[in-house]
Amino acid sequence: MARFKGANIVVRDMAAMVGFYRRIGVEVSETGTVWDDHHRNSEAIDLDSAAFASAVWDPAWPEGATGIVLSFLCESRDEVDALHDELVAGGSESLHAPHDAFWGARYAIVRDPDGNHVGFQSPRDDAMAVRPPDPPFA
C-alpha cells in the first residue's frame, strides 16, 4: 500500500519560495550548483522550477505552470507498476508511465479525478541510479 511521502511544489520564483518556507521553519536545502534555481528539498516538500518539472520528471507538466504534485512511496518497484496500471484501468489518465528514474527509484505519475498530478515511487536503489541529466534550462 502506498503511503503519503510529501509534495512537490512547482514554483515560479525559487528564491521567494525558499525564503517563505524558511520563514515558517522549513529547512530547505542548498545545492550550491546550477540546480539551486531549479530544485530544492526538505523533509516533506520539494521545490522545483517549472522548467525542471517538465523537462526532467513530469513531461505532462504545462510549460510555465505552477502547482502541487502529491508524492506517494510504494513498497517496491513492482508496486509502482501495479498501482499505476490499477489506477489507469479505473479511469485515471497516465501522465508518465512507470519508468526507472535517474535518482534510482521506479516512478510514475497519474492524474487524479480533479486533475492533480499524483506521483508514485519505489524506494531508491543506488544500483539503479544514474547521473542526473544536465539542466536543459541552465
Z-matrix of the N, CA and C atoms (Angstrom, degrees):
N
C 1 1.448
C 2 1.530 1 108.40
N 3 1.311 2 116.21 1 129.90
C 4 1.465 3 120.99 2 178.48
C 5 1.525 4 109.92 3 -70.09
N 6 1.333 5 115.45 4 147.09
C 7 1.471 6 119.70 5 176.86
C 8 1.524 7 108.56 6 -126.69
N 9 1.324 8 115.29 7 149.31
C 10 1.453 9 121.23 8 -177.85
C 11 1.518 10 109.92 9 -60.71
N 12 1.323 11 116.40 10 130.23
C 13 1.461 12 122.40 11 -178.38
C 14 1.514 13 111.63 12 -106.17
N 15 1.337 14 117.60 13 -35.68
C 16 1.459 15 121.81 14 -176.52
C 17 1.508 16 109.94 15 155.27
N 18 1.319 17 115.88 16 -158.22
C 19 1.459 18 120.02 17 -178.65
C 20 1.518 19 110.15 18 -138.82
N 21 1.311 20 114.81 19 143.91
C 22 1.459 21 121.63 20 167.86
C 23 1.516 22 105.49 21 -96.76
N 24 1.305 23 116.49 22 129.42
C 25 1.456 24 120.45 23 175.95
C 26 1.524 25 106.49 24 -110.34
N 27 1.315 26 115.16 25 117.22
C 28 1.462 27 120.41 26 178.04
C 29 1.519 28 106.13 27 -85.94
N 30 1.343 29 115.07 28 121.92
C 31 1.456 30 120.94 29 -166.98
C 32 1.523 31 112.70 30 -116.23
N 33 1.319 32 115.27 31 156.11
C 34 1.464 33 122.72 32 176.13
C 35 1.529 34 110.70 33 -89.30
N 36 1.342 35 116.78 34 -39.89
C 37 1.457 36 122.49 35 -174.97
C 38 1.530 37 108.63 36 -130.19
N 39 1.330 38 115.95 37 97.89
C 40 1.465 39 120.87 38 -174.56
C 41 1.524 40 111.80 39 -58.86
N 42 1.325 41 117.94 40 -46.26
C 43 1.466 42 120.56 41 -177.67
C 44 1.530 43 111.36 42 -60.10
N 45 1.314 44 116.96 43 -42.23
C 46 1.464 45 120.45 44 179.64
C 47 1.530 46 110.74 45 -65.03
N 48 1.326 47 117.14 46 -41.80
C 49 1.462 48 119.97 47 -178.96
C 50 1.527 49 111.14 48 -69.12
N 51 1.336 50 117.54 49 -41.40
C 52 1.466 51 120.24 50 177.34
C 53 1.528 52 109.38 51 -60.51
N 54 1.323 53 117.07 52 -46.00
C 55 1.456 54 120.90 53 178.66
C 56 1.511 55 112.25 54 -59.69
N 57 1.326 56 117.25 55 -44.07
C 58 1.462 57 121.62 56 -179.89
C 59 1.525 58 110.74 57 -60.19
N 60 1.327 59 116.67 58 -52.72
C 61 1.463 60 119.23 59 -176.21
C 62 1.526 61 112.31 60 -67.57
N 63 1.314 62 117.58 61 -32.82
C 64 1.466 63 119.34 62 175.28
C 65 1.523 64 111.11 63 -66.15
N 66 1.342 65 117.76 64 -36.47
C 67 1.469 66 120.91 65 179.06
C 68 1.522 67 111.95 66 -63.98
N 69 1.318 68 117.63 67 -27.06
C 70 1.470 69 118.51 68 178.13
C 71 1.525 70 112.04 69 -97.17
N 72 1.338 71 116.92 70 10.36
C 73 1.458 72 120.99 71 172.36
C 74 1.511 73 117.43 72 97.63
N 75 1.319 74 118.26 73 8.60
C 76 1.465 75 120.18 74 177.88
C 77 1.527 76 108.50 75 -84.20
N 78 1.324 77 116.50 76 129.02
C 79 1.459 78 120.90 77 177.37
C 80 1.523 79 108.68 78 -83.45
N 81 1.324 80 115.98 79 104.94
C 82 1.465 81 122.00 80 -178.57
C 83 1.521 82 108.08 81 -101.10
N 84 1.332 83 115.86 82 131.75
C 85 1.462 84 121.56 83 -175.50
C 86 1.525 85 113.01 84 -69.42
N 87 1.314 86 114.23 85 157.76
C 88 1.468 87 123.05 86 168.04
C 89 1.515 88 105.51 87 -106.79
N 90 1.315 89 118.27 88 139.30
C 91 1.461 90 119.11 89 175.66
C 92 1.515 91 111.15 90 -100.25
N 93 1.351 92 116.21 91 -27.31
C 94 1.450 93 120.00 92 179.62
C 95 1.516 94 113.67 93 67.39
N 96 1.308 95 116.71 94 18.25
C 97 1.464 96 121.23 95 -177.54
C 98 1.522 97 109.65 96 -133.66
N 99 1.321 98 115.59 97 -170.98
C 100 1.463 99 120.46 98 175.76
C 101 1.521 100 111.60 99 -62.31
N 102 1.334 101 116.99 100 -13.49
C 103 1.458 102 120.99 101 -179.36
C 104 1.526 103 112.87 102 -79.33
N 105 1.346 104 119.18 103 -15.62
C 106 1.465 105 121.76 104 -177.23
C 107 1.528 106 113.19 105 -51.04
N 108 1.311 107 117.65 106 -37.66
C 109 1.466 108 120.87 107 -178.75
C 110 1.524 109 112.73 108 -83.47
N 111 1.342 110 117.00 109 -5.31
C 112 1.461 111 119.59 110 -172.15
C 113 1.521 112 115.17 111 -124.34
N 114 1.332 113 117.94 112 -21.61
C 115 1.470 114 119.05 113 -179.77
C 116 1.522 115 109.86 114 -154.62
N 117 1.322 116 115.23 115 128.62
C 118 1.465 117 123.62 116 172.93
C 119 1.521 118 106.52 117 -138.25
N 120 1.320 119 116.34 118 153.34
C 121 1.453 120 116.53 119 177.11
C 122 1.513 121 112.14 120 -141.32
N 123 1.310 122 113.42 121 164.27
C 124 1.451 123 123.27 122 174.33
C 125 1.523 124 105.47 123 -139.24
N 126 1.309 125 116.53 124 -169.56
C 127 1.456 126 119.53 125 -177.52
C 128 1.541 127 112.60 126 -61.54
N 129 1.323 128 117.97 127 -40.57
C 130 1.467 129 120.15 128 -174.97
C 131 1.521 130 114.33 129 -124.77
N 132 1.330 131 117.80 130 -5.46
C 133 1.459 132 120.82 131 -177.72
C 134 1.521 133 109.37 132 -128.81
N 135 1.316 134 116.08 133 130.00
C 136 1.457 135 121.40 134 168.76
C 137 1.520 136 106.82 135 -108.54
N 138 1.317 137 116.93 136 136.08
C 139 1.459 138 122.52 137 175.66
C 140 1.524 139 107.20 138 -107.96
N 141 1.318 140 116.97 139 126.00
C 142 1.455 141 121.85 140 -178.41
C 143 1.516 142 110.24 141 -131.74
N 144 1.323 143 116.15 142 141.10
C 145 1.462 144 119.28 143 172.98
C 146 1.526 145 108.18 144 -70.44
N 147 1.325 146 116.42 145 156.50
C 148 1.463 147 120.31 146 177.32
C 149 1.523 148 110.22 147 -61.71
N 150 1.319 149 117.30 148 -36.64
C 151 1.466 150 120.67 149 179.20
C 152 1.526 151 110.63 150 -62.62
N 153 1.333 152 117.15 151 -43.48
C 154 1.461 153 121.25 152 178.86
C 155 1.528 154 110.47 153 -65.06
N 156 1.317 155 116.68 154 -46.81
C 157 1.467 156 120.09 155 -178.47
C 158 1.519 157 111.21 156 -57.85
N 159 1.319 158 117.44 157 -51.01
C 160 1.462 159 119.59 158 -174.86
C 161 1.520 160 113.02 159 -74.75
N 162 1.321 161 118.30 160 -30.67
C 163 1.464 162 120.52 161 -177.44
C 164 1.520 163 113.08 162 -84.92
N 165 1.338 164 117.74 163 -25.96
C 166 1.458 165 118.78 164 -169.95
C 167 1.527 166 114.04 165 -115.55
N 168 1.337 167 119.76 166 -47.57
C 169 1.461 168 117.39 167 -172.28
C 170 1.519 169 115.33 168 -125.20
N 171 1.315 170 120.68 169 -9.37
C 172 1.469 171 121.57 170 178.73
C 173 1.526 172 109.42 171 -143.11
N 174 1.338 173 117.03 172 81.04
C 175 1.464 174 119.55 173 -175.88
C 176 1.529 175 113.96 174 -61.99
N 177 1.331 176 117.81 175 -14.32
C 178 1.466 177 120.59 176 177.88
C 179 1.524 178 111.93 177 -87.12
N 180 1.345 179 117.62 178 -3.24
C 181 1.462 180 119.74 179 -178.55
C 182 1.518 181 109.18 180 -67.96
N 183 1.336 182 118.12 181 127.70
C 184 1.467 183 120.73 182 -179.06
C 185 1.536 184 111.75 183 -64.17
N 186 1.300 185 116.60 184 133.77
C 187 1.462 186 121.47 185 -178.00
C 188 1.523 187 111.11 186 -54.81
N 189 1.324 188 116.19 187 126.87
C 190 1.456 189 122.36 188 176.89
C 191 1.517 190 115.49 189 78.52
N 192 1.332 191 118.10 190 -4.19
C 193 1.466 192 120.64 191 -177.55
C 194 1.528 193 110.75 192 -77.21
N 195 1.323 194 115.65 193 154.91
C 196 1.455 195 122.00 194 173.23
C 197 1.526 196 107.89 195 -115.58
N 198 1.314 197 116.67 196 164.95
C 199 1.456 198 119.89 197 178.53
C 200 1.511 199 111.34 198 154.47
N 201 1.311 200 115.12 199 -170.50
C 202 1.460 201 121.55 200 -174.94
C 203 1.518 202 110.19 201 -119.36
N 204 1.332 203 114.87 202 139.05
C 205 1.459 204 122.77 203 171.80
C 206 1.528 205 106.35 204 -115.90
N 207 1.310 206 116.32 205 118.07
C 208 1.462 207 120.12 206 178.22
C 209 1.521 208 109.10 207 -76.37
N 210 1.330 209 117.11 208 139.03
C 211 1.461 210 121.71 209 -176.55
C 212 1.525 211 110.57 210 -118.21
N 213 1.317 212 115.02 211 135.21
C 214 1.458 213 121.94 212 178.64
C 215 1.514 214 109.43 213 -127.75
N 216 1.329 215 116.10 214 142.90
C 217 1.454 216 122.59 215 179.77
C 218 1.523 217 109.00 216 -103.85
N 219 1.317 218 115.48 217 125.40
C 220 1.462 219 121.67 218 175.50
C 221 1.524 220 108.84 219 -95.32
N 222 1.308 221 116.60 220 163.96
C 223 1.462 222 120.58 221 -177.92
C 224 1.519 223 113.24 222 -77.56
N 225 1.354 224 117.29 223 -23.56
C 226 1.463 225 119.53 224 -175.68
C 227 1.524 226 110.60 225 -152.03
N 228 1.310 227 115.21 226 167.81
C 229 1.457 228 121.68 227 176.05
C 230 1.527 229 109.58 228 -62.82
N 231 1.342 230 116.52 229 -41.98
C 232 1.463 231 120.98 230 -179.93
C 233 1.525 232 111.31 231 -63.04
N 234 1.343 233 117.44 232 -35.39
C 235 1.459 234 120.17 233 179.67
C 236 1.529 235 111.24 234 -65.66
N 237 1.333 236 117.58 235 -34.68
C 238 1.472 237 120.29 236 176.36
C 239 1.528 238 109.29 237 -59.21
N 240 1.318 239 116.18 238 -48.80
C 241 1.465 240 120.53 239 -179.26
C 242 1.531 241 111.27 240 -62.27
N 243 1.330 242 116.02 241 -46.80
C 244 1.466 243 120.14 242 -177.30
C 245 1.524 244 111.56 243 -64.77
N 246 1.325 245 118.17 244 -42.93
C 247 1.458 246 121.42 245 -179.53
C 248 1.525 247 110.37 246 -65.93
N 249 1.318 248 117.06 247 -44.17
C 250 1.471 249 121.09 248 176.58
C 251 1.525 250 109.95 249 -55.91
N 252 1.332 251 116.34 250 -50.40
C 253 1.467 252 120.56 251 -177.36
C 254 1.522 253 111.88 252 -63.48
N 255 1.334 254 117.00 253 -38.97
C 256 1.469 255 121.49 254 178.52
C 257 1.530 256 110.86 255 -63.88
N 258 1.333 257 116.61 256 -44.87
C 259 1.464 258 120.11 257 -179.10
C 260 1.526 259 111.82 258 -67.00
N 261 1.318 260 116.73 259 -40.31
C 262 1.469 261 120.51 260 178.53
C 263 1.529 262 109.88 261 -66.27
N 264 1.333 263 117.58 262 -41.72
C 265 1.468 264 120.94 263 177.30
C 266 1.525 265 110.99 264 -61.92
N 267 1.343 266 116.42 265 -28.27
C 268 1.463 267 121.52 266 179.05
C 269 1.517 268 113.63 267 -86.14
N 270 1.324 269 117.92 268 2.27
C 271 1.457 270 120.95 269 174.59
C 272 1.517 271 115.99 270 112.89
N 273 1.332 272 118.86 271 -4.95
C 274 1.470 273 120.22 272 177.84
C 275 1.522 274 109.86 273 -73.85
N 276 1.312 275 115.87 274 147.29
C 277 1.458 276 121.28 275 176.83
C 278 1.525 277 109.34 276 -85.09
N 279 1.320 278 116.24 277 131.15
C 280 1.462 279 120.67 278 174.85
C 281 1.519 280 108.23 279 -80.88
N 282 1.322 281 116.61 280 123.93
C 283 1.455 282 121.12 281 177.64
C 284 1.517 283 111.74 282 -98.62
N 285 1.327 284 116.91 283 -25.71
C 286 1.464 285 122.31 284 176.51
C 287 1.525 286 106.63 285 -155.32
N 288 1.325 287 115.71 286 108.22
C 289 1.465 288 121.24 287 -178.41
C 290 1.533 289 109.87 288 -59.38
N 291 1.319 290 117.31 289 156.26
C 292 1.463 291 119.77 290 178.26
C 293 1.522 292 111.31 291 -53.19
N 294 1.326 293 114.33 292 134.76
C 295 1.466 294 120.27 293 -179.82
C 296 1.526 295 108.61 294 -154.40
N 297 1.323 296 115.23 295 163.52
C 298 1.455 297 120.74 296 177.28
C 299 1.517 298 108.02 297 -85.50
N 300 1.331 299 116.83 298 109.58
C 301 1.458 300 122.85 299 -176.76
C 302 1.531 301 109.98 300 -79.20
N 303 1.317 302 115.78 301 154.87
C 304 1.463 303 120.28 302 -176.23
C 305 1.520 304 112.97 303 -59.02
N 306 1.331 305 118.54 304 -27.62
C 307 1.466 306 120.78 305 -177.21
C 308 1.534 307 112.58 306 -81.14
N 309 1.341 308 118.18 307 3.06
C 310 1.453 309 121.78 308 173.30
C 311 1.509 310 116.06 309 97.49
N 312 1.323 311 117.40 310 7.72
C 313 1.464 312 121.03 311 178.35
C 314 1.523 313 109.56 312 -109.77
N 315 1.303 314 116.25 313 157.11
C 316 1.458 315 122.50 314 168.13
C 317 1.519 316 104.54 315 -82.98
N 318 1.331 317 118.61 316 135.87
C 319 1.465 318 120.93 317 -171.32
C 320 1.517 319 110.51 318 -143.24
N 321 1.322 320 116.65 319 143.94
C 322 1.463 321 123.29 320 176.57
C 323 1.524 322 108.83 321 -150.15
N 324 1.328 323 115.88 322 157.30
C 325 1.471 324 121.31 323 178.15
C 326 1.526 325 108.76 324 -135.18
N 327 1.337 326 115.52 325 135.09
C 328 1.465 327 122.08 326 172.98
C 329 1.519 328 108.83 327 -126.26
N 330 1.317 329 115.55 328 167.91
C 331 1.462 330 121.52 329 175.83
C 332 1.527 331 107.47 330 -102.63
N 333 1.350 332 116.86 331 130.76
C 334 1.464 333 119.39 332 177.59
C 335 1.537 334 109.36 333 -78.71
N 336 1.342 335 118.83 334 173.90
C 337 1.463 336 120.15 335 -176.08
C 338 1.532 337 115.05 336 -58.33
N 339 1.335 338 118.70 337 -23.57
C 340 1.467 339 120.67 338 177.46
C 341 1.522 340 113.05 339 -94.98
N 342 1.325 341 117.48 340 4.21
C 343 1.460 342 120.93 341 175.79
C 344 1.513 343 115.70 342 96.15
N 345 1.336 344 117.97 343 1.11
C 346 1.464 345 120.89 344 178.97
C 347 1.527 346 110.64 345 -73.52
N 348 1.317 347 115.90 346 148.20
C 349 1.463 348 120.98 347 175.19
C 350 1.523 349 107.73 348 -83.51
N 351 1.345 350 116.06 349 133.29
C 352 1.457 351 122.46 350 179.70
C 353 1.523 352 107.86 351 -129.51
N 354 1.336 353 116.12 352 119.00
C 355 1.454 354 121.48 353 -178.46
C 356 1.511 355 111.87 354 -102.77
N 357 1.341 356 115.24 355 145.80
C 358 1.463 357 122.54 356 177.24
C 359 1.513 358 107.68 357 -126.18
N 360 1.334 359 116.37 358 134.04
C 361 1.452 360 118.31 359 177.14
C 362 1.513 361 111.05 360 -139.89
N 363 1.325 362 114.13 361 153.00
C 364 1.459 363 120.96 362 174.52
C 365 1.518 364 108.49 363 -83.79
N 366 1.328 365 117.04 364 169.80
C 367 1.465 366 117.83 365 170.49
C 368 1.539 367 108.93 366 -58.82
N 369 1.316 368 115.41 367 151.94
C 370 1.464 369 120.07 368 177.78
C 371 1.524 370 109.80 369 -69.76
N 372 1.317 371 114.43 370 142.40
C 373 1.457 372 121.90 371 176.04
C 374 1.518 373 106.10 372 -125.35
N 375 1.329 374 116.90 373 109.65
C 376 1.466 375 120.32 374 -176.40
C 377 1.524 376 112.43 375 -56.80
N 378 1.336 377 117.20 376 -28.96
C 379 1.467 378 120.47 377 179.34
C 380 1.531 379 111.67 378 -68.02
N 381 1.329 380 117.23 379 -20.00
C 382 1.472 381 121.49 380 -179.29
C 383 1.527 382 112.07 381 -98.51
N 384 1.323 383 117.56 382 -8.02
C 385 1.466 384 121.40 383 -177.19
C 386 1.526 385 110.42 384 -75.02
N 387 1.313 386 114.42 385 145.73
C 388 1.462 387 121.48 386 175.36
C 389 1.522 388 107.79 387 -130.51
N 390 1.307 389 115.69 388 168.59
C 391 1.472 390 120.86 389 179.28
C 392 1.533 391 108.85 390 -57.57
N 393 1.335 392 117.59 391 134.47
C 394 1.469 393 119.13 392 177.85
C 395 1.527 394 109.88 393 -62.46
N 396 1.307 395 115.74 394 150.93
C 397 1.473 396 118.16 395 177.21
C 398 1.523 397 110.19 396 -64.68
N 399 1.323 398 115.55 397 150.89
C 400 1.461 399 119.32 398 173.56
C 401 1.513 400 108.30 399 -67.34
N 402 1.308 401 117.35 400 141.97
C 403 1.463 402 118.86 401 179.11
C 404 1.529 403 110.20 402 -58.80
N 405 1.317 404 117.29 403 117.98
C 406 1.466 405 119.69 404 178.20
C 407 1.524 406 111.34 405 -79.04
N 408 1.309 407 115.25 406 2.63
C 409 1.454 408 120.60 407 -172.39
C 410 1.502 409 111.37 408 -124.21
N 411 1.344 410 118.45 409 5.07
C 412 1.470 411 122.07 410 -177.28
C 413 1.516 412 110.95 411 -78.30
